């Protein structure tokens, strides 16, 4: 009997060469980068990834999304157009949520988009663990044919320890339970949209067996059975840090819940509800007289499109906007509607009207802007004179309505309500301009509310910034920082960017630094960022006067492009110098997209809808900034033309931070800058140890899926080294290391008939075949379809997947050029209707009849 043993291993000599080469490579890299990295502990992984001269701070790439994704991929930022949270980085430690175009291994269902959570170990250089958050469909399938929404996540806690999902699928509290957790009187087949609160399995890392617990929030049957596919359902307005308090409202008529559990009467239209783990659902929009408010501004956040701090972190305070119960209050004749006021619901038992005047001046309506994390400080805009002030503002009302004859923000002051003293403070007193401050909007606040950034056309700091008359003439506004009674001038930006857009012809995307005052955008275009401690502001503007060291005139359009600038709080008088974060370090002018398949340039990539809890953490307390740019900003991208230019994700570090020694700051890529398709920044931990971006490039050796978009963590000390695959022993002269695999109980040796012939390789690897490429030679779109023109080199089968389109499979018997028409998803159709511009990503996989495969991808912007 012939006894055969073979092993996939290296020869001793080969192993020695490999080890020597690795030592030499590590040593050489350490020698060249020791001053910057000081001998990174992950140097082997950095050498393997080729990032020793690319990524600072000893960073390396770690693959976050699953290695096996069932040919699905991570979504690009503007694929999810609803008010959901596709990506959110944990504030502490390595963890992030993500959204995929379809089901991944471990998913319990499939749909247009599937959400998940990925968690890394506390120590870097290890594989990540992924948990699919796709709901079960074991009780009732989704009712309509084709890919349907399986559900969307409206909230995650800051450290991803709980979340809130909206879904029409009836869920069980625990995986495998026989009955769904639904409200009394409901059945699993009614397709009623519900909210569930999710918590992970206690003490378990995310895995297929750690689905966690789902608790029904909307535990009363709504007025009508509103199909989720017709736009009905709920919007989450806020939640406590542990999700044990949840505020939400009914988005459309018919979704209202009973006034009290089991009551035959239903809540008023637009009511705000609060769910608590102890008491279930009750109406929270209750006026000080104890009656439910009959008119509540509940759409998209419950507070006229801003829900920043709408519920305190401990859940004890909830803010909402509604008509006052003071029926005797005089109403000015020129108001387009009755004045709305801001109320604070405390512990679910008492309501306080916080925008109520402290003077003899009538409060003619207020607009909620933000509240501190504990709810002790609340900020709103309203007419002049509600608090003791030396402001010269006229006796007029604060206009909020876009498209009116007066500017949005005309006649507005910014007020702070202090919960401890129950007093109002006018933060925008104007002693210079006869027309008053004319506050345009709030750019952001610190976590504790002690720092506030806002814009106004008035000159609120004497001698610094434009006067009100100049700002009105030039359509500009001044930005200010307020801290504990002190007002500092920051910069002057365009009025529309500050929230002053008014007419129907104004592009609402111009409002990039304030909560949009319109009725349908809210936080969608909020580019300004404030660090938790409040000492750093990141703002975007096209205004060329903010820093004259840079020329921001676009090379293609000849118009000014928006750039990002960083402000560090100071009480020094005069105008500070703001470094340009997104400007070319070598002085090149910005360049916008000249290709239809890419979104127009914007400071943070495509504008996307965000919730207050999921606004990306673009700026850190040490001044580091993460952003996207279409303009090439580093040497790796210089000289590119045409399709080689695309959006990349960057890090900017100020002088002395992260090894930077340049007064103007240092810019580095988060990806490698060579990809043909965009990469997007998605989030970062508060300490910046973990920074996430999406890209279709394979940047880590573990990423072998052929260009599907993934989430990566650019992690400090990160990067997972992958040992080279062992070589097979091919000659008896080679001596293998390590144990072999035996296929017979007897050892190799003589059978008495002489020595055996030389060992031969069992199952040798087949010779590689020449790839047969498939090509996309053109595309066109209609209102509901996307047509691809495909060039097939041979007979074979086609499989199409992607974000924004319904997947398809097709076979052809001969080579040639073919047209394949894809249906757009319902979400893409709705986005086209609402926004007129949507980007879709498509991947075409081709398997020839000879068994050789290839793939190609396309990103197209549909109008």
C-alpha positions in Angstrom: 0.0 0.0 0.0 1.2 3.4 -0.8 1.2 5.8 2.1 0.9 9.5 1.2 1.3 12.5 3.4 1.2 16.1 2.2 1.4 19.4 3.9 0.8 23.0 2.9 3.9 24.4 4.4 7.1 26.2 3.6 10.5 24.8 3.3 13.0 25.5 6.1 15.0 27.6 3.8 11.9 29.4 2.5 10.8 30.0 6.1 14.1 31.5 6.9 14.0 33.8 3.9 10.5 34.9 4.8 11.4 35.6 8.4 14.6 37.5 7.4 12.6 39.5 4.9 10.0 40.4 7.4 12.6 41.4 10.0 14.4 43.5 7.4 11.1 45.2 6.2 10.1 46.0 9.8 13.5 47.3 10.7 13.8 49.4 7.6 10.3 50.9 8.1 10.9 51.6 11.8 14.1 53.3 10.9 12.4 55.6 8.5 9.4 56.4 10.6 10.7 56.1 14.1 10.6 59.9 14.6 6.9 60.0 13.8 5.7 56.6 15.0 8.4 55.9 17.6 8.3 52.2 16.8 4.6 51.4 16.2 3.5 48.2 17.9 1.6 47.4 14.8 4.4 48.0 12.4 4.2 44.5 10.8 0.6 45.2 9.8 1.4 48.7 8.7 4.2 47.4 6.4 1.8 44.8 5.0 -0.8 47.4 4.3 1.7 49.9 2.9 0.7 52.7 5.2 3.9 53.5 7.1 4.3 56.7 5.1 0.5 57.3 4.7 -1.2 57.1 8.0 0.0 59.0 11.1 -0.5 58.2 14.8 0.4 54.5 14.2 -2.9 54.0 12.5 -3.8 50.9 10.5 -6.9 49.7 8.6 -9.2 47.2 10.3 -12.1 45.7 8.4 -15.3 46.3 10.3 -18.1 44.9 8.1 -18.2 41.1 7.7 -15.7 39.3 5.5 -18.5 37.3 4.0 -21.3 39.7 3.0 -23.4 37.5 0.7 -22.3 39.8 -2.2 -24.0 42.7 -0.4 -22.2 45.9 0.5 -22.2 48.8 2.9 -24.4 51.7 1.8 -23.1 55.1 0.7 -24.3 58.0 2.9 -27.2 59.2 0.7 -28.7 55.8 0.0 -30.8 56.0 3.2 -33.0 59.0 2.7 -35.4 58.6 5.6 -34.7 60.0 9.1 -32.8 56.9 10.2 -29.3 56.2 11.6 -27.3 54.2 9.1 -24.0 54.8 10.8 -23.1 55.8 14.3 -19.8 55.4 16.1 -19.8 54.5 19.7 -18.6 57.5 21.8 -16.2 55.2 23.6 -14.3 52.1 22.3 -14.3 50.3 19.0 -17.9 49.8 17.9 -20.1 51.2 15.2 -23.4 50.6 13.5 -23.6 50.1 9.8 -26.1 49.6 7.0 -25.9 47.0 4.2 -27.7 46.8 0.9 -29.1 43.4 1.8 -28.9 40.4 4.2 -25.5 39.3 5.5 -24.8 36.0 7.2 -26.6 35.8 10.5 -29.5 38.0 9.2 -33.0 36.8 10.2 -34.6 38.6 7.2 -33.8 40.6 4.1 -34.9 43.9 2.8 -33.8 47.0 1.0 -31.4 47.8 3.8 -30.1 45.7 6.7 -28.6 47.3 9.8 -26.0 45.8 12.1 -23.4 46.5 14.8 -19.8 45.6 14.6 -17.6 45.5 17.7 -13.8 45.3 18.0 -11.8 44.0 20.9 -10.4 46.6 23.4 -6.9 45.7 22.1 -6.4 46.5 18.4 -5.1 44.0 15.7 -7.9 41.5 16.0 -11.0 40.6 13.9 -14.2 42.4 14.5 -17.5 40.7 15.5 -20.7 41.6 13.6 -24.3 41.3 14.6 -27.1 41.6 12.1 -30.0 43.6 13.4 -32.4 42.4 10.7 -35.7 41.5 12.3 -37.2 38.1 12.3 -39.9 37.3 9.7 -41.0 34.0 11.2 -44.5 35.3 12.0 -45.6 37.1 8.9 -43.6 37.9 5.7 -43.5 41.4 4.3 -46.7 41.7 2.5 -45.7 43.3 -0.8 -43.6 41.7 -3.6 -40.0 42.7 -4.2 -37.4 44.0 -1.8 -39.3 45.9 1.0 -38.1 47.9 4.0 -37.4 45.4 6.8 -37.3 48.2 9.2 -35.2 51.2 10.1 -33.3 52.3 13.2 -34.3 55.7 14.4 -32.0 55.9 17.5 -28.9 54.3 19.0 -27.6 55.2 22.5 -24.2 57.0 22.5 -22.4 53.8 23.4 -24.6 51.5 21.3 -26.0 49.8 24.4 -29.6 50.1 23.1 -31.5 51.2 20.1 -35.0 51.9 18.7 -36.2 50.2 15.5 -39.3 51.0 13.4 -40.7 48.0 11.6 -43.9 46.5 10.2 -42.6 43.0 11.1 -44.1 41.6 14.3 -41.1 40.7 16.5 -40.7 38.4 19.5 -39.1 39.6 22.6 -36.5 36.9 22.3 -35.4 34.8 19.3 -37.3 31.7 18.7 -40.4 32.6 20.9 -43.7 31.3 19.5 -45.7 34.5 19.8 -44.8 38.0 18.6 -44.8 40.9 21.0 -47.7 43.1 19.6 -50.3 45.3 21.1 -53.6 43.9 22.4 -56.1 43.7 19.5 -53.4 43.5 16.8 -52.6 40.6 14.6 -49.3 39.7 12.9 -50.8 40.1 9.4 -52.0 43.7 9.7 -48.7 45.3 8.7 -49.0 47.9 11.5 -45.8 49.9 11.9 -44.4 49.5 15.4 -41.5 50.8 17.5 -39.3 48.3 19.4 -36.6 49.0 21.9 -33.6 46.7 21.5 -30.9 45.8 24.1 -28.1 43.4 23.4 -27.7 40.1 25.2 -26.3 40.8 28.6 -22.6 40.1 28.8 -22.4 38.8 25.2 -20.4 40.1 22.3 -22.4 40.5 19.1 -22.8 37.2 17.3 -25.6 35.2 15.7 -26.5 33.8 19.1 -26.6 37.2 20.8 -29.7 38.7 19.1 -30.7 40.5 22.3 -34.1 41.5 23.5 -36.8 43.5 21.7 -39.4 45.3 23.8 -42.6 46.7 22.2 -42.8 50.5 22.6 -46.1 51.2 20.7 -48.0 48.8 22.9 -51.5 50.3 22.0 -53.2 49.7 18.7 -53.3 52.9 16.6 -56.5 54.6 15.3 -56.1 53.0 11.8 -54.1 50.2 10.2 -51.7 52.4 8.3 -49.5 50.5 5.9 -45.8 51.4 6.4 -45.4 51.4 2.6 -47.8 54.4 2.3 -45.7 56.6 4.6 -47.5 56.0 7.9 -45.9 55.3 11.2 -43.9 57.0 13.9 -40.9 59.3 14.3 -38.6 59.1 17.4 -38.2 62.6 18.9 -35.7 61.7 21.6 -34.6 59.0 24.1 -32.7 58.7 27.3 -29.2 57.3 27.3 -30.4 53.9 28.4 -33.5 54.0 26.2 -35.8 53.5 29.2 -37.5 56.8 28.2 -38.5 57.3 24.6 -40.4 60.2 23.0 -42.1 59.8 19.7 -45.0 61.2 17.6 -47.4 59.8 14.9 -46.1 60.9 11.6 -49.4 60.6 9.7 -53.1 60.7 10.6 -54.3 57.3 11.6 -51.3 56.4 13.6 -52.5 58.2 16.8 -52.6 56.1 19.9 -55.3 56.1 22.7 -55.1 58.9 25.3 -54.6 56.3 28.0 -54.1 52.5 28.0 -57.4 50.9 26.9 -59.1 54.2 26.3 -61.6 54.6 23.5 -60.5 58.2 22.9 -57.4 58.9 20.8 -54.7 61.6 21.3 -54.9 64.9 19.4 -53.3 65.1 16.0 -49.5 65.5 16.3 -49.3 64.6 20.0 -45.9 63.7 21.5 -45.9 60.4 23.4 -43.5 59.2 26.0 -42.8 55.5 26.7 -41.1 54.4 29.9 -40.0 50.9 30.7 -42.0 51.1 33.9 -45.3 52.7 32.8 -45.6 52.1 29.0 -47.0 54.8 26.7 -48.7 58.1 27.8 -49.2 61.5 26.2 -46.3 63.8 27.0 -47.5 67.0 25.2 -49.6 68.1 28.1 -50.0 71.9 28.8 -49.5 73.5 32.2 -53.3 73.2 32.9 -53.1 69.5 32.6 -54.8 69.1 29.2 -53.3 67.6 26.1 -52.1 70.2 23.6 -54.4 70.3 20.6 -51.8 71.6 18.2 -48.3 70.2 18.5 -45.5 70.8 16.0 -44.4 67.2 15.9 -42.9 66.6 12.4 -39.3 65.6 12.2 -38.4 66.0 15.8 -41.3 67.6 17.7 -39.6 71.0 17.9 -39.9 72.6 14.4 -37.3 70.4 12.9 -34.7 70.4 15.7 -34.5 67.6 18.3 -31.1 68.5 19.7 -31.5 67.6 23.3 -35.3 67.3 23.0 -35.1 64.7 25.8 -32.5 64.9 28.5 -30.1 62.0 28.8 -31.8 60.7 32.0 -35.2 61.1 30.5 -36.5 63.4 33.2 -37.1 66.4 30.9 -38.8 66.5 27.5 -39.3 69.6 25.3 -42.0 70.2 22.8 -43.6 73.0 20.8 -47.3 73.7 20.8 -50.0 76.4 21.1 -50.2 78.0 24.5 -53.2 77.4 26.8 -53.3 81.2 27.6 -56.4 82.0 25.5 -56.4 85.7 26.6 -53.0 86.4 25.1 -53.2 89.1 22.4 -52.1 88.0 19.0 -50.6 90.6 16.5 -52.7 91.0 13.4 -49.8 90.4 11.0 -49.0 86.9 12.3 -49.7 84.2 9.7 -50.9 81.8 12.5 -51.3 81.6 16.2 -48.0 81.8 18.1 -46.3 78.6 19.2 -44.6 78.3 22.5 -42.0 75.9 24.0 -42.8 73.7 26.9 -40.9 71.4 29.2 -42.4 68.3 30.6 -40.8 67.3 33.9 -40.8 63.8 35.2 -44.0 63.1 33.3 -46.0 65.0 35.9 -45.5 68.8 35.4 -45.3 71.1 32.4 -43.5 74.5 32.4 -43.8 77.1 29.6 -40.2 78.1 29.1 -40.6 80.7 26.4 -43.0 82.8 28.5 -41.9 86.4 28.7 -40.2 87.8 31.8 -41.2 91.4 30.9 -44.3 93.3 29.8 -43.5 92.5 26.1 -45.8 89.9 24.7 -44.2 86.6 23.6 -45.3 86.2 20.0 -44.0 82.7 19.4 -40.8 80.8 19.8 -38.6 78.3 17.9 -36.7 75.6 19.8 -33.0 75.4 18.9 -31.3 73.0 21.4 -31.0 72.0 25.0 -28.1 70.7 27.1 -27.7 67.0 27.7 -29.2 67.3 31.2 -32.1 69.6 30.1 -31.1 72.4 32.5 -30.3 74.9 29.7 -32.7 75.5 26.8 -32.1 77.8 23.8 -34.7 79.2 21.5 -35.3 82.2 19.2 -38.2 84.6 19.8 -39.2 88.2 19.4 -37.2 91.0 21.1 -37.8 92.1 24.7 -38.8 88.9 26.5 -35.9 89.3 29.0 -34.3 92.3 30.6 -31.9 93.6 27.9 -30.3 96.7 26.5 -31.0 95.5 23.0 -32.2 98.2 20.5 -34.4 95.8 18.7 -37.7 97.1 17.5 -41.1 95.9 18.8 -41.7 93.3 16.1 -42.3 89.6 15.8 -39.8 86.9 15.1 -40.4 85.6 11.6 -39.8 81.9 11.0 -41.6 81.2 7.7 -39.3 80.6 4.7 -40.6 82.1 1.4 -42.2 85.1 3.2 -41.7 88.7 2.3 -39.4 89.0 5.4 -36.2 87.2 6.1 -36.3 84.1 8.2 -34.9 85.3 11.6 -36.0 88.9 11.1 -36.7 90.4 14.5 -35.3 87.4 16.5 -33.2 87.3 19.6 -31.6 84.2 21.1 -32.7 83.3 24.6 -31.5 80.8 27.2 -33.9 79.4 29.8 -32.1 78.3 32.9 -34.0 75.5 34.7 -32.4 76.2 38.1 -33.5 79.9 38.2 -36.5 79.6 35.8 -35.2 82.9 34.2 -34.6 84.0 30.7 -31.4 85.5 29.4 -31.1 87.4 26.1 -27.8 86.1 24.6 -27.9 88.4 21.6 -28.5 91.9 23.0 -27.6 94.4 20.2 -26.7 97.9 21.4 -25.4 99.1 18.0 -27.9 98.4 15.3 -31.3 100.0 15.3 -32.8 97.0 13.6 -31.6 94.6 16.3 -29.7 91.4 16.3 -31.8 89.5 13.7 -30.5 86.1 14.9 -30.3 83.7 12.0 -29.7 80.4 13.7 -27.8 78.3 16.3 -24.8 76.4 15.0 -24.3 74.2 18.0 -23.9 74.1 21.8 -21.6 72.3 24.2 -22.9 69.2 26.0 -23.5 71.1 29.2 -24.9 74.2 27.4 -22.2 76.6 28.7 -21.0 77.3 25.2 -23.4 78.4 22.4 -22.5 79.3 18.8 -25.0 81.3 16.8 -25.2 83.7 13.8 -26.9 87.2 13.5 -26.8 90.1 11.1 -26.3 92.6 14.0 -22.9 93.7 15.3 -23.1 92.3 18.8 -19.5 93.0 19.7 -18.6 96.6 19.3 -16.0 97.3 16.5 -15.7 93.7 15.4 -17.4 92.1 12.4 -19.8 93.8 10.1 -22.5 96.2 11.2 -26.1 95.2 10.6 -26.4 97.5 7.7 -23.4 96.1 6.0 -24.5 92.5 6.6 -28.0 93.3 5.2 -26.5 94.9 2.1 -23.9 92.1 1.5 -26.3 89.2 2.5 -23.9 88.1 5.3 -24.1 87.3 9.0 -21.7 87.4 11.9 -21.0 84.2 13.9 -20.7 84.6 17.7 -19.6 82.4 20.6 -21.3 82.9 24.0 -19.9 81.6 27.2 -21.1 82.4 30.7 -22.0 86.0 29.9 -19.2 86.7 27.5 -19.8 87.2 23.8 -16.9 86.7 21.3 -16.8 87.3 17.5 -15.9 84.3 15.4 -16.3 85.1 11.7 -18.6 86.5 9.0 -20.3 84.0 6.6 -23.0 84.2 4.0 -26.5 84.9 5.3 -28.0 81.8 3.6 -25.4 79.6 5.2 -26.4 81.0 8.5 -30.1 80.1 8.1 -31.3 83.2 6.3 -32.6 81.6 3.2 -36.1 83.0 2.5 -37.5 82.7 -1.0 -38.8 79.8 -3.0 -35.8 80.2 -5.3 -33.3 79.8 -2.5 -31.4 76.5 -2.5 -32.0 75.1 1.0 -28.7 73.2 0.7 -27.0 76.6 1.1 -28.1 76.6 4.8 -25.1 74.6 6.1 -24.3 76.1 9.4 -27.6 76.3 11.2 -30.8 74.3 11.8 -32.7 74.9 8.6 -35.8 77.1 9.3 -37.8 75.4 6.5 -40.5 72.8 7.0 -38.9 69.8 5.5 -35.2 69.8 6.1 -34.4 70.3 9.8 -30.9 69.0 10.6 -30.4 67.6 7.1 -27.9 70.2 6.1 -26.3 71.0 9.4 -22.5 71.1 8.7 -21.4 73.1 11.7 -20.0 70.9 14.6 -19.2 71.8 18.2 -17.1 69.6 20.4 -18.6 68.3 23.7 -16.6 70.7 25.8 -17.7 73.6 23.5 -14.2 75.0 22.9 -14.0 74.2 19.2 -16.3 75.0 16.4 -16.1 73.6 12.8 -18.0 75.7 10.3 -18.4 75.7 6.5 -18.7 78.8 4.3 -18.2 80.0 0.7 -17.3 83.5 2.1 -13.9 84.3 0.7 -13.1 86.8 3.4 -13.0 84.4 6.3 -9.3 83.5 5.5 -7.7 85.4 2.7 -4.7 83.1 2.6 -6.7 80.7 0.4 -8.4 81.1 -3.0 -11.7 79.1 -2.9 -12.7 79.9 -6.5 -13.6 76.7 -8.2 -11.3 75.7 -11.2 -14.3 74.4 -13.1 -17.2 76.6 -12.3 -15.4 79.8 -11.5 -17.6 80.2 -8.4 -16.6 80.1 -4.8 -16.8 76.6 -3.1 -17.5 76.0 0.5 -14.5 75.2 2.7 -14.2 74.1 6.3 -12.7 76.4 9.0 -11.9 75.7 12.7 -12.3 78.1 15.5 -10.8 77.7 19.0 -12.7 79.6 21.7 -11.0 82.8 22.9 -12.1 85.9 24.8 -9.4 88.0 23.2 -10.8 91.1 21.4 -10.6 91.4 17.6 -11.2 89.0 14.8 -9.5 85.6 15.2 -7.7 83.8 12.4 -9.4 80.6 11.4 -7.3 77.9 9.8 -8.8 76.4 6.6 -9.2 72.7 7.2 -10.2 71.6 3.8 -8.0 73.9 1.6 -5.2 72.6 -0.5 -1.9 72.8 1.5 0.0 73.8 -1.6 -2.5 76.5 -2.6 -4.4 74.8 -5.4 -7.9 76.1 -6.0 -10.7 73.6 -5.3 -12.2 71.6 -8.1 -15.8 70.4 -8.3 -17.2 67.2 -9.9 -17.5 67.3 -13.7 -19.1 63.9 -13.8 -22.8 63.3 -13.4 -22.3 60.1 -11.4 -20.8 62.1 -8.5 -22.7 64.4 -6.2 -21.6 68.1 -6.4 -18.8 69.1 -4.0 -19.8 69.7 -0.4 -17.6 70.2 2.6 -18.6 66.8 4.2 -19.4 64.9 1.0 -23.1 64.5 -0.1 -25.6 66.1 2.3 -27.5 63.5 4.1 -30.4 63.5 6.5 -29.3 63.1 10.1 -30.8 62.8 13.6 -29.5 64.8 16.5 -28.1 61.7 18.1 -26.3 60.6 14.9 -24.6 63.7 13.7 -21.1 62.5 12.8 -18.3 63.4 15.2 -16.2 65.4 12.6 -14.2 67.4 15.1 -12.4 66.3 18.3 -11.6 68.3 21.4 -7.9 68.3 20.5 -8.8 70.0 17.2 -8.5 67.1 14.8 -11.1 67.1 12.0 -12.4 64.4 9.7 -14.1 65.3 6.5 -14.7 64.4 2.8 -13.5 66.3 -0.2 -13.6 66.0 -4.0 -10.6 68.3 -4.4 -7.3 66.5 -4.3 -5.5 67.6 -1.1 -2.4 65.3 -0.8 0.5 64.3 -3.1 -1.0 60.9 -3.7 -3.9 62.6 -5.7 -2.1 65.4 -7.4 -2.2 65.2 -11.2 -5.3 63.1 -11.4 -7.8 63.8 -14.2 -11.3 62.7 -15.3 -12.7 59.6 -13.5 -9.5 59.3 -11.4 -10.8 62.2 -9.3 -13.3 61.3 -6.7 -14.4 61.9 -3.1 -11.9 60.8 -0.4 -12.0 60.9 3.4 -9.3 63.0 5.2 -8.0 63.8 8.6 -6.7 67.3 9.5 -4.5 67.8 12.5 -3.6 71.2 14.0 0.0 72.1 14.8 1.5 70.0 17.6 -1.3 67.4 17.5 -0.7 63.8 16.4 2.9 64.6 15.3 2.0 67.5 13.1 4.6 70.3 13.1 3.1 72.6 10.5 1.6 75.9 11.6 -1.2 75.5 8.9 -2.0 72.0 10.1 -1.4 68.6 8.4 -3.8 66.8 6.1 -3.7 63.0 5.5 -5.9 60.5 3.8 -8.0 58.0 5.6 -8.0 55.7 2.6 -5.1 55.2 0.2 -6.2 57.8 -2.4 -6.1 55.4 -5.4 -9.7 54.3 -5.6 -12.0 55.1 -8.6 -15.1 55.3 -6.4 -15.8 57.6 -3.5 -14.9 57.0 0.1 -16.9 58.7 2.9 -16.1 59.5 6.5 -18.8 58.0 8.8 -17.9 58.6 12.4 -15.3 58.6 15.1 -15.0 57.8 18.8 -14.7 60.8 21.1 -11.0 60.2 21.7 -10.3 59.7 18.0 -8.7 56.2 18.5 -11.3 54.8 16.1 -12.3 56.6 12.9 -14.7 55.0 10.4 -15.1 55.4 6.7 -16.7 53.4 3.9 -14.9 52.5 0.7 -15.2 49.8 -2.1 -11.4 49.3 -2.1 -9.8 46.3 -0.5 -7.4 47.9 2.0 -6.8 45.0 4.3 -5.7 41.5 3.4 -8.8 40.1 5.1 -11.0 42.0 2.5 -11.2 39.6 -0.4 -14.7 40.3 -1.8 -13.7 42.0 -5.0 -14.5 45.6 -4.4 -17.8 45.6 -2.5 -18.1 48.7 -0.2 -17.0 48.0 3.3 -16.6 49.9 6.6 -13.1 50.4 7.8 -11.7 51.6 11.1 -8.5 53.7 10.8 -7.5 52.6 14.2 -4.6 53.8 16.4 -2.2 50.8 16.7 -4.6 48.9 14.4 -4.4 46.7 11.4 -4.6 43.0 11.5 -1.5 41.3 10.2 -2.2 38.3 8.0 0.6 35.7 7.7 1.4 34.7 4.1 -0.2 31.5 3.0 2.1 28.6 3.4 3.6 27.0 0.3 3.1 23.4 -0.6 6.1 21.0 -0.4 6.9 20.2 -4.0 10.1 18.1 -3.7 11.6 15.4 -1.5 14.6 17.8 -1.1 12.3 20.2 0.8 12.0 19.5 4.5 8.6 20.7 5.8 8.0 22.4 9.1 5.0 21.7 11.2 2.7 18.7 11.3 1.5 17.1 8.1 -1.9 15.7 7.4 -2.0 11.9 7.1 -4.4 10.0 5.0 -3.3 6.5 6.3 -2.6 5.1 9.7 0.8 3.8 8.6 3.9 6.0 8.4 5.8 6.6 5.2 8.5 3.9 4.8 9.6 0.7 3.1 7.0 -2.0 2.3 9.8 -4.6 1.8 9.7 -4.1 -1.9 12.2 -1.3 -1.9 12.0 2.4 -1.2 8.9 4.2 -2.4 9.1 6.6 -5.3 9.4 10.3 -4.6 6.4 12.0 -3.1 4.1 13.7 -5.5 1.8 16.6 -4.8 -1.8 15.6 -4.2 -4.5 17.8 -5.7 -2.2 20.4 -7.2 -3.7 23.9 -7.6 -5.2 24.4 -11.1 -3.5 26.8 -13.4 -5.1 30.3 -13.2 -7.5 31.1 -16.0 -7.5 34.4 -17.9 -10.3 36.6 -16.4 -13.2 37.3 -18.7 -14.2 40.8 -18.0 -17.7 42.3 -18.2 -18.0 46.0 -18.9 -20.7 48.7 -18.4 -20.4 50.8 -21.5 -23.3 53.2 -20.7 -26.4 53.8 -18.6 -29.6 55.9 -18.7 -32.4 56.4 -16.2 -36.1 57.1 -16.1 -38.4 58.0 -13.1 -38.6 54.4 -11.9 -35.8 52.5 -13.7 -32.1 52.4 -14.4 -30.9 50.9 -17.8 -27.4 49.5 -18.1 -25.6 48.8 -21.4 -23.4 45.7 -20.8 -20.7 44.3 -23.0 -20.5 40.5 -22.5 -17.4 38.8 -23.8 -19.0 35.3 -23.9 -22.1 33.4 -23.0 -22.9 33.4 -19.3 -25.0 34.6 -16.5 -25.3 38.1 -15.1 -26.1 39.0 -11.5 -26.8 42.6 -10.5 -27.0 43.9 -7.0 -26.5 47.3 -5.3 -27.9 50.1 -3.4 -31.0 51.9 -4.7 -32.0 49.3 -7.3 -33.8 46.0 -7.2 -31.4 43.1 -7.9 -31.7 41.1 -11.1 -30.4 37.8 -12.7 -30.1 37.2 -16.4 -28.5 34.8 -18.8 -27.3 35.2 -22.4 -26.4 32.5 -24.9 -23.8 34.5 -26.9 -21.4 37.4 -26.5 -22.5 40.9 -27.4 -23.8 44.2 -26.1 -27.1 44.1 -24.2 -29.4 46.4 -22.3 -30.6 45.5 -18.8 -33.3 47.5 -17.2 -33.4 47.6 -13.4 -36.3 48.8 -11.2 -35.5 51.4 -8.6 -36.3 50.6 -5.0 -39.3 52.3 -3.4 -36.9 54.4 -1.2 -35.0 55.6 -4.2 -38.2 56.5 -6.0 -39.3 58.5 -3.0 -36.0 60.2 -2.7 -36.1 61.2 -6.4 -39.5 62.6 -5.9 -38.5 64.6 -2.8 -34.9 65.6 -3.6 -34.6 65.3 -7.4 -31.1 63.9 -7.1 -30.2 60.4 -5.8 -27.1 58.4 -6.1 -27.2 54.6 -6.7 -24.4 52.1 -6.7 -24.6 49.0 -8.9 -22.4 46.0 -9.1 -22.6 43.6 -12.1 -21.1 40.1 -11.6 -20.7 37.9 -14.7 -20.0 34.2 -14.8 -19.0 32.9 -18.2 -20.2 29.5 -19.4 -16.6 28.3 -19.0 -16.8 29.0 -15.3 -14.6 32.2 -15.1 -16.1 35.2 -13.4 -15.5 38.9 -13.3 -17.4 42.0 -11.9 -17.6 45.7 -12.4 -19.3 48.6 -10.7 -21.1 51.8 -11.4 -22.1 54.8 -9.3 -24.7 57.0 -11.0 -26.5 60.1 -9.9 -30.2 60.0 -11.0 -32.2 63.2 -11.4 
